[in-house]
């Protein structure tokens, strides 16, 4: 086992998990792996044993409690809970001038922000399965936040992700979000997901190729590495970025990506009429909080997510799965 993992690896890792994490350390590099674990363990220490988690939605007078109380007093609690289970399909066409002809109409299914855990979105996997079953798509991607909390147990999320994978066709790529532990990676990959941790892969079709890259969480962990993620991507190739948060839009544009798919914001989740978010939890323009947007030549899309965060409720902001379709467009 590499010395770096022996020094910093989780103490309760069993032999199989330890071996898988050691292999992951070799793959992504000791510095990245060590820093990821250091941040996770510091976060765990801050929250372990706290009874009143005022800033993280677990205390009586927390943000979670205030939202729950406001929904009950307004008479909207039951409606908001029903809304949280009503997953809709959004469709988005993306025009890319230099898209290879072989990729005309290429369909990418995006699922984001599942937040699996006790008390959150019961029946979510079944709802997603029913929504995606009739769809035809060429690739599926997941854009992070699989665990309910940002700390604590993660096995529930791993188990539910394994159940979800049975309903997803073909190859599925994924990135981690700010709620996710790196210890999820071996379990997800064993279930049939391919994680991209500042990595890129070619997607080939009829003798042509585009490139799919995924970066580490840039919201809390700040471990995104664009240089590494683009190292094997030709400068003239069409490239798509999976970034959990839209906050990386400037760096993505500077790196030459054509399309960035994100989540994280939940579209606001509890929105004013017209879908206007009260909070977005992202350091990016509010127009990037949900749906399609552009920044220069970079096309972007921020999914509202399939699950919920903090409270199992949605208003004026339905949960979604998204079908993106690539189109060739005339050069501008």
LUMKETOR-891356 format. One record per residue (C-alpha): residue number from 1; x, y, z. Coordinates in nm, 3 decimals. Layout:
// LUMKETOR-891356
<site n="NUM" x="X" y="Y" z="Z"/>
...
END
This chain:
// LUMKETOR-891356
<site n="1" x="0.000" y="0.000" z="0.000"/>
<site n="2" x="0.143" y="0.344" z="-0.090"/>
<site n="3" x="0.286" y="0.536" z="0.202"/>
<site n="4" x="0.058" y="0.836" z="0.138"/>
<site n="5" x="-0.256" y="0.627" z="0.176"/>
<site n="6" x="-0.119" y="0.450" z="0.482"/>
<site n="7" x="-0.072" y="0.789" z="0.647"/>
<site n="8" x="-0.397" y="0.954" z="0.546"/>
<site n="9" x="-0.645" y="0.680" z="0.455"/>
<site n="10" x="-0.965" y="0.631" z="0.656"/>
<site n="11" x="-0.891" y="0.421" z="0.963"/>
<site n="12" x="-1.205" y="0.212" z="0.927"/>
<site n="13" x="-1.143" y="0.104" z="0.567"/>
<site n="14" x="-1.161" y="-0.272" z="0.522"/>
<site n="15" x="-0.894" y="-0.455" z="0.322"/>
<site n="16" x="-1.091" y="-0.453" z="-0.004"/>
<site n="17" x="-1.179" y="-0.086" z="0.024"/>
<site n="18" x="-0.823" y="0.000" z="0.126"/>
<site n="19" x="-0.686" y="-0.177" z="-0.182"/>
<site n="20" x="-0.935" y="0.000" z="-0.407"/>
<site n="21" x="-0.851" y="0.339" z="-0.256"/>
<site n="22" x="-0.479" y="0.271" z="-0.289"/>
<site n="23" x="-0.533" y="0.200" z="-0.660"/>
<site n="24" x="-0.731" y="0.522" z="-0.688"/>
<site n="25" x="-0.447" y="0.713" z="-0.523"/>
<site n="26" x="-0.205" y="0.583" z="-0.784"/>
<site n="27" x="-0.446" y="0.682" z="-1.059"/>
<site n="28" x="-0.517" y="1.042" z="-0.957"/>
<site n="29" x="-0.190" y="1.119" z="-0.780"/>
<site n="30" x="-0.091" y="1.123" z="-0.415"/>
<site n="31" x="-0.122" y="1.501" z="-0.375"/>
<site n="32" x="-0.481" y="1.514" z="-0.500"/>
<site n="33" x="-0.582" y="1.203" z="-0.306"/>
<site n="34" x="-0.417" y="1.319" z="0.018"/>
<site n="35" x="-0.572" y="1.664" z="0.001"/>
<site n="36" x="-0.919" y="1.522" z="-0.071"/>
<site n="37" x="-0.900" y="1.299" z="0.236"/>
<site n="38" x="-0.756" y="1.576" z="0.452"/>
<site n="39" x="-1.048" y="1.808" z="0.369"/>
<site n="40" x="-1.302" y="1.531" z="0.421"/>
<site n="41" x="-1.159" y="1.428" z="0.756"/>
<site n="42" x="-1.142" y="1.789" z="0.879"/>
<site n="43" x="-1.505" y="1.834" z="0.775"/>
<site n="44" x="-1.607" y="1.516" z="0.957"/>
<site n="45" x="-1.430" y="1.630" z="1.276"/>
<site n="46" x="-1.611" y="1.963" z="1.271"/>
<site n="47" x="-1.950" y="1.795" z="1.259"/>
<site n="48" x="-1.901" y="1.480" z="1.463"/>
<site n="49" x="-2.087" y="1.496" z="1.793"/>
<site n="50" x="-2.265" y="1.823" z="1.726"/>
<site n="51" x="-2.626" y="1.821" z="1.835"/>
<site n="52" x="-2.729" y="2.161" z="1.707"/>
<site n="53" x="-2.598" y="2.195" z="1.353"/>
<site n="54" x="-2.730" y="2.542" z="1.298"/>
<site n="55" x="-2.550" y="2.609" z="0.971"/>
<site n="56" x="-2.609" y="2.268" z="0.821"/>
<site n="57" x="-2.977" y="2.213" z="0.863"/>
<site n="58" x="-2.986" y="1.974" z="1.160"/>
<site n="59" x="-3.086" y="2.191" z="1.456"/>
<site n="60" x="-3.429" y="2.295" z="1.580"/>
<site n="61" x="-3.367" y="2.657" z="1.482"/>
<site n="62" x="-3.164" y="2.574" z="1.172"/>
<site n="63" x="-3.228" y="2.685" z="0.816"/>
<site n="64" x="-3.393" y="2.350" z="0.760"/>
<site n="65" x="-3.625" y="2.407" z="1.055"/>
<site n="66" x="-3.709" y="2.759" z="0.937"/>
<site n="67" x="-3.794" y="2.637" z="0.586"/>
<site n="68" x="-4.008" y="2.353" z="0.722"/>
<site n="69" x="-4.191" y="2.591" z="0.954"/>
<site n="70" x="-4.251" y="2.846" z="0.677"/>
<site n="71" x="-4.391" y="2.577" z="0.447"/>
<site n="72" x="-4.626" y="2.447" z="0.716"/>
<site n="73" x="-4.749" y="2.793" z="0.816"/>
<site n="74" x="-4.813" y="2.883" z="0.453"/>
<site n="75" x="-5.005" y="2.562" z="0.391"/>
<site n="76" x="-4.762" y="2.461" z="0.116"/>
<site n="77" x="-4.584" y="2.170" z="0.286"/>
<site n="78" x="-4.786" y="1.888" z="0.127"/>
<site n="79" x="-4.773" y="2.047" z="-0.217"/>
<site n="80" x="-4.398" y="2.110" z="-0.193"/>
<site n="81" x="-4.337" y="1.747" z="-0.095"/>
<site n="82" x="-4.544" y="1.619" z="-0.389"/>
<site n="83" x="-4.349" y="1.848" z="-0.621"/>
<site n="84" x="-4.023" y="1.696" z="-0.501"/>
<site n="85" x="-4.126" y="1.354" z="-0.634"/>
<site n="86" x="-4.253" y="1.475" z="-0.973"/>
<site n="87" x="-3.940" y="1.435" z="-1.186"/>
<site n="88" x="-3.979" y="1.596" z="-1.530"/>
<site n="89" x="-3.785" y="1.555" z="-1.853"/>
<site n="90" x="-3.615" y="1.864" z="-1.994"/>
<site n="91" x="-3.471" y="1.866" z="-2.345"/>
<site n="92" x="-3.188" y="2.092" z="-2.457"/>
<site n="93" x="-3.035" y="2.130" z="-2.804"/>
<site n="94" x="-2.674" y="2.243" z="-2.822"/>
<site n="95" x="-2.537" y="2.396" z="-3.143"/>
<site n="96" x="-2.165" y="2.333" z="-3.196"/>
<site n="97" x="-2.023" y="2.464" z="-3.526"/>
<site n="98" x="-1.732" y="2.216" z="-3.555"/>
<site n="99" x="-1.922" y="1.910" z="-3.434"/>
<site n="100" x="-1.817" y="1.605" z="-3.638"/>
<site n="101" x="-2.092" y="1.491" z="-3.874"/>
<site n="102" x="-2.099" y="1.151" z="-3.703"/>
<site n="103" x="-2.220" y="1.319" z="-3.382"/>
<site n="104" x="-2.514" y="1.505" z="-3.534"/>
<site n="105" x="-2.807" y="1.435" z="-3.302"/>
<site n="106" x="-2.590" y="1.267" z="-3.037"/>
<site n="107" x="-2.797" y="1.245" z="-2.718"/>
<site n="108" x="-2.660" y="1.281" z="-2.365"/>
<site n="109" x="-2.878" y="1.206" z="-2.062"/>
<site n="110" x="-2.781" y="1.411" z="-1.756"/>
<site n="111" x="-2.883" y="1.324" z="-1.400"/>
<site n="112" x="-2.768" y="1.542" z="-1.112"/>
<site n="113" x="-2.796" y="1.601" z="-0.736"/>
<site n="114" x="-2.963" y="1.281" z="-0.619"/>
<site n="115" x="-2.887" y="1.336" z="-0.249"/>
<site n="116" x="-2.969" y="0.983" z="-0.145"/>
<site n="117" x="-3.021" y="0.933" z="0.226"/>
<site n="118" x="-3.283" y="0.883" z="0.498"/>
<site n="119" x="-3.584" y="1.109" z="0.467"/>
<site n="120" x="-3.495" y="1.257" z="0.130"/>
<site n="121" x="-3.695" y="1.195" z="-0.188"/>
<site n="122" x="-3.834" y="0.849" z="-0.114"/>
<site n="123" x="-3.902" y="0.663" z="-0.437"/>
<site n="124" x="-3.657" y="0.880" z="-0.632"/>
<site n="125" x="-3.485" y="0.591" z="-0.809"/>
<site n="126" x="-3.819" y="0.451" z="-0.924"/>
<site n="127" x="-3.930" y="0.794" z="-1.043"/>
<site n="128" x="-3.611" y="0.840" z="-1.247"/>
<site n="129" x="-3.633" y="0.487" z="-1.385"/>
<site n="130" x="-3.986" y="0.550" z="-1.507"/>
<site n="131" x="-3.886" y="0.879" z="-1.666"/>
<site n="132" x="-3.578" y="0.751" z="-1.852"/>
<site n="133" x="-3.713" y="0.409" z="-1.956"/>
<site n="134" x="-3.867" y="0.526" z="-2.286"/>
<site n="135" x="-3.572" y="0.749" z="-2.380"/>
<site n="136" x="-3.313" y="0.677" z="-2.647"/>
<site n="137" x="-2.973" y="0.825" z="-2.565"/>
<site n="138" x="-2.611" y="0.761" z="-2.657"/>
<site n="139" x="-2.443" y="0.845" z="-2.328"/>
<site n="140" x="-2.545" y="0.911" z="-1.968"/>
<site n="141" x="-2.364" y="1.145" z="-1.727"/>
<site n="142" x="-2.409" y="1.218" z="-1.356"/>
<site n="143" x="-2.295" y="1.554" z="-1.225"/>
<site n="144" x="-2.246" y="1.498" z="-0.854"/>
<site n="145" x="-2.400" y="1.513" z="-0.507"/>
<site n="146" x="-2.506" y="1.155" z="-0.443"/>
<site n="147" x="-2.508" y="1.169" z="-0.062"/>
<site n="148" x="-2.769" y="1.355" z="0.144"/>
<site n="149" x="-2.524" y="1.531" z="0.376"/>
<site n="150" x="-2.175" y="1.665" z="0.320"/>
<site n="151" x="-2.042" y="1.432" z="0.591"/>
<site n="152" x="-2.123" y="1.105" z="0.761"/>
<site n="153" x="-2.237" y="0.768" z="0.621"/>
<site n="154" x="-2.228" y="0.714" z="0.247"/>
<site n="155" x="-2.326" y="0.349" z="0.203"/>
<site n="156" x="-2.696" y="0.432" z="0.152"/>
<site n="157" x="-2.597" y="0.648" z="-0.144"/>
<site n="158" x="-2.372" y="0.375" z="-0.285"/>
<site n="159" x="-2.647" y="0.114" z="-0.255"/>
<site n="160" x="-2.908" y="0.335" z="-0.421"/>
<site n="161" x="-2.667" y="0.432" z="-0.698"/>
<site n="162" x="-2.616" y="0.062" z="-0.769"/>
<site n="163" x="-2.993" y="0.019" z="-0.799"/>
<site n="164" x="-3.016" y="0.321" z="-1.029"/>
<site n="165" x="-2.740" y="0.189" z="-1.256"/>
<site n="166" x="-2.960" y="-0.107" z="-1.354"/>
<site n="167" x="-3.200" y="0.140" z="-1.515"/>
<site n="168" x="-2.939" y="0.334" z="-1.714"/>
<site n="169" x="-2.842" y="0.212" z="-2.060"/>
<site n="170" x="-2.490" y="0.202" z="-2.199"/>
<site n="171" x="-2.189" y="0.383" z="-2.060"/>
<site n="172" x="-2.236" y="0.618" z="-1.765"/>
<site n="173" x="-1.972" y="0.875" z="-1.665"/>
<site n="174" x="-1.984" y="1.074" z="-1.341"/>
<site n="175" x="-1.808" y="1.337" z="-1.132"/>
<site n="176" x="-1.813" y="1.401" z="-0.758"/>
<site n="177" x="-1.994" y="1.691" z="-0.593"/>
<site n="178" x="-1.936" y="1.882" z="-0.272"/>
<site n="179" x="-2.157" y="1.634" z="-0.080"/>
<site n="180" x="-1.953" y="1.333" z="-0.190"/>
<site n="181" x="-1.668" y="1.144" z="-0.031"/>
<site n="182" x="-1.391" y="1.003" z="-0.245"/>
<site n="183" x="-1.466" y="0.669" z="-0.075"/>
<site n="184" x="-1.772" y="0.648" z="-0.302"/>
<site n="185" x="-1.552" y="0.612" z="-0.610"/>
<site n="186" x="-1.462" y="0.240" z="-0.581"/>
<site n="187" x="-1.822" y="0.150" z="-0.497"/>
<site n="188" x="-1.959" y="0.349" z="-0.790"/>
<site n="189" x="-1.706" y="0.205" z="-1.031"/>
<site n="190" x="-1.784" y="-0.146" z="-0.909"/>
<site n="191" x="-2.151" y="-0.071" z="-0.985"/>
<site n="192" x="-2.071" y="0.028" z="-1.343"/>
<site n="193" x="-2.011" y="0.404" z="-1.331"/>
<site n="194" x="-1.692" y="0.560" z="-1.471"/>
<site n="195" x="-1.570" y="0.846" z="-1.254"/>
<site n="196" x="-1.376" y="1.134" z="-1.406"/>
<site n="197" x="-1.150" y="1.303" z="-1.150"/>
<site n="198" x="-0.972" y="1.577" z="-1.345"/>
<site n="199" x="-0.962" y="1.329" z="-1.633"/>
<site n="200" x="-1.080" y="1.313" z="-1.995"/>
<site n="201" x="-1.180" y="1.032" z="-2.229"/>
<site n="202" x="-1.246" y="1.016" z="-2.603"/>
<site n="203" x="-1.599" y="0.931" z="-2.714"/>
<site n="204" x="-1.582" y="0.763" z="-3.053"/>
<site n="205" x="-1.849" y="0.721" z="-3.317"/>
<site n="206" x="-1.818" y="0.614" z="-3.680"/>
<site n="207" x="-1.448" y="0.695" z="-3.696"/>
<site n="208" x="-1.482" y="1.039" z="-3.535"/>
<site n="209" x="-1.425" y="1.147" z="-3.176"/>
<site n="210" x="-1.523" y="1.411" z="-2.925"/>
<site n="211" x="-1.383" y="1.438" z="-2.573"/>
<site n="212" x="-1.556" y="1.421" z="-2.236"/>
<site n="213" x="-1.376" y="1.563" z="-1.931"/>
<site n="214" x="-1.473" y="1.575" z="-1.567"/>
<site n="215" x="-1.327" y="1.787" z="-1.289"/>
<site n="216" x="-1.326" y="1.758" z="-0.913"/>
<site n="217" x="-1.565" y="1.965" z="-0.702"/>
<site n="218" x="-1.487" y="2.335" z="-0.729"/>
<site n="219" x="-1.736" y="2.459" z="-0.469"/>
<site n="220" x="-1.606" y="2.326" z="-0.136"/>
<site n="221" x="-1.302" y="2.114" z="-0.221"/>
<site n="222" x="-1.147" y="2.348" z="-0.481"/>
<site n="223" x="-0.955" y="2.055" z="-0.631"/>
<site n="224" x="-1.044" y="2.116" z="-0.995"/>
<site n="225" x="-0.741" y="2.084" z="-1.224"/>
<site n="226" x="-0.811" y="2.203" z="-1.577"/>
<site n="227" x="-0.455" y="2.145" z="-1.694"/>
<site n="228" x="-0.476" y="1.779" z="-1.603"/>
<site n="229" x="-0.832" y="1.740" z="-1.731"/>
<site n="230" x="-0.742" y="1.877" z="-2.074"/>
<site n="231" x="-0.395" y="1.725" z="-2.107"/>
<site n="232" x="-0.499" y="1.467" z="-2.365"/>
<site n="233" x="-0.761" y="1.673" z="-2.546"/>
<site n="234" x="-0.659" y="1.802" z="-2.892"/>
<site n="235" x="-0.698" y="2.178" z="-2.927"/>
<site n="236" x="-0.930" y="2.147" z="-3.226"/>
<site n="237" x="-1.152" y="1.873" z="-3.082"/>
<site n="238" x="-1.507" y="1.920" z="-2.960"/>
<site n="239" x="-1.491" y="1.889" z="-2.580"/>
<site n="240" x="-1.758" y="1.861" z="-2.313"/>
<site n="241" x="-1.696" y="1.928" z="-1.944"/>
<site n="242" x="-1.874" y="1.777" z="-1.645"/>
<site n="243" x="-1.844" y="2.019" z="-1.353"/>
<site n="244" x="-2.063" y="1.973" z="-1.049"/>
<site n="245" x="-2.102" y="2.348" z="-1.009"/>
<site n="246" x="-2.143" y="2.619" z="-1.275"/>
<site n="247" x="-1.893" y="2.831" z="-1.082"/>
<site n="248" x="-1.615" y="2.709" z="-1.313"/>
<site n="249" x="-1.765" y="2.876" z="-1.620"/>
<site n="250" x="-1.477" y="3.121" z="-1.677"/>
<site n="251" x="-1.207" y="2.857" z="-1.646"/>
<site n="252" x="-1.405" y="2.621" z="-1.869"/>
<site n="253" x="-1.432" y="2.886" z="-2.139"/>
<site n="254" x="-1.063" y="2.970" z="-2.113"/>
<site n="255" x="-0.978" y="2.600" z="-2.144"/>
<site n="256" x="-1.167" y="2.586" z="-2.475"/>
<site n="257" x="-1.460" y="2.365" z="-2.382"/>
<site n="258" x="-1.763" y="2.375" z="-2.611"/>
<site n="259" x="-2.021" y="2.261" z="-2.355"/>
<site n="260" x="-2.032" y="2.243" z="-1.975"/>
<site n="261" x="-2.293" y="2.039" z="-1.789"/>
<site n="262" x="-2.347" y="2.122" z="-1.420"/>
<site n="263" x="-2.585" y="2.093" z="-1.128"/>
<site n="264" x="-2.536" y="2.192" z="-0.762"/>
<site n="265" x="-2.781" y="2.485" z="-0.748"/>
<site n="266" x="-3.105" y="2.280" z="-0.761"/>
<site n="267" x="-3.231" y="2.576" z="-0.960"/>
<site n="268" x="-3.301" y="2.734" z="-0.622"/>
<site n="269" x="-3.536" y="2.446" z="-0.524"/>
<site n="270" x="-3.769" y="2.681" z="-0.333"/>
<site n="271" x="-3.839" y="2.951" z="-0.589"/>
<site n="272" x="-4.066" y="3.249" z="-0.630"/>
<site n="273" x="-4.339" y="3.234" z="-0.895"/>
<site n="274" x="-4.180" y="3.226" z="-1.239"/>
<site n="275" x="-3.899" y="3.003" z="-1.113"/>
<site n="276" x="-3.699" y="3.290" z="-0.963"/>
<site n="277" x="-3.453" y="3.139" z="-0.712"/>
<site n="278" x="-3.427" y="3.285" z="-0.364"/>
<site n="279" x="-3.082" y="3.127" z="-0.312"/>
<site n="280" x="-2.852" y="2.951" z="-0.557"/>
<site n="281" x="-2.556" y="2.854" z="-0.333"/>
<site n="282" x="-2.317" y="2.922" z="-0.621"/>
<site n="283" x="-2.062" y="3.194" z="-0.692"/>
<site n="284" x="-2.180" y="3.244" z="-1.049"/>
<site n="285" x="-2.429" y="3.471" z="-1.225"/>
<site n="286" x="-2.790" y="3.400" z="-1.134"/>
<site n="287" x="-2.874" y="3.340" z="-1.500"/>
<site n="288" x="-2.659" y="3.028" z="-1.471"/>
<site n="289" x="-2.862" y="2.888" z="-1.180"/>
<site n="290" x="-3.082" y="2.674" z="-1.404"/>
<site n="291" x="-3.128" y="2.577" z="-1.765"/>
<site n="292" x="-2.926" y="2.669" z="-2.074"/>
<site n="293" x="-2.688" y="2.964" z="-2.083"/>
<site n="294" x="-2.386" y="3.090" z="-2.278"/>
<site n="295" x="-2.059" y="3.256" z="-2.187"/>
<site n="296" x="-1.875" y="3.356" z="-2.502"/>
<site n="297" x="-1.840" y="3.044" z="-2.715"/>
<site n="298" x="-1.905" y="2.815" z="-2.418"/>
<site n="299" x="-2.253" y="2.666" z="-2.404"/>
<site n="300" x="-2.366" y="2.568" z="-2.056"/>
<site n="301" x="-2.651" y="2.393" z="-1.884"/>
<site n="302" x="-2.728" y="2.384" z="-1.512"/>
<site n="303" x="-2.972" y="2.110" z="-1.416"/>
<site n="304" x="-3.219" y="2.169" z="-1.133"/>
<site n="305" x="-3.133" y="1.820" z="-1.009"/>
<site n="306" x="-3.345" y="1.511" z="-0.955"/>
<site n="307" x="-3.326" y="1.507" z="-0.576"/>
<site n="308" x="-3.362" y="1.766" z="-0.302"/>
<site n="309" x="-3.128" y="1.918" z="-0.046"/>
<site n="310" x="-3.191" y="2.031" z="0.311"/>
<site n="311" x="-3.569" y="1.971" z="0.291"/>
<site n="312" x="-3.765" y="1.727" z="0.077"/>
<site n="313" x="-3.961" y="2.005" z="-0.091"/>
<site n="314" x="-3.978" y="2.206" z="-0.412"/>
<site n="315" x="-4.175" y="2.509" z="-0.519"/>
<site n="316" x="-4.183" y="2.658" z="-0.870"/>
<site n="317" x="-3.876" y="2.449" z="-0.956"/>
<site n="318" x="-3.947" y="2.086" z="-1.053"/>
<site n="319" x="-3.680" y="1.815" z="-1.028"/>
<site n="320" x="-3.547" y="1.707" z="-1.365"/>
<site n="321" x="-3.351" y="1.470" z="-1.578"/>
<site n="322" x="-3.216" y="1.632" z="-1.893"/>
<site n="323" x="-3.171" y="1.506" z="-2.247"/>
<site n="324" x="-2.912" y="1.711" z="-2.437"/>
<site n="325" x="-2.888" y="1.672" z="-2.814"/>
<site n="326" x="-2.579" y="1.789" z="-3.003"/>
<site n="327" x="-2.635" y="1.966" z="-3.336"/>
<site n="328" x="-2.399" y="2.090" z="-3.603"/>
<site n="329" x="-2.434" y="2.461" z="-3.657"/>
<site n="330" x="-2.299" y="2.694" z="-3.925"/>
<site n="331" x="-1.971" y="2.860" z="-3.826"/>
<site n="332" x="-2.028" y="3.214" z="-3.702"/>
END
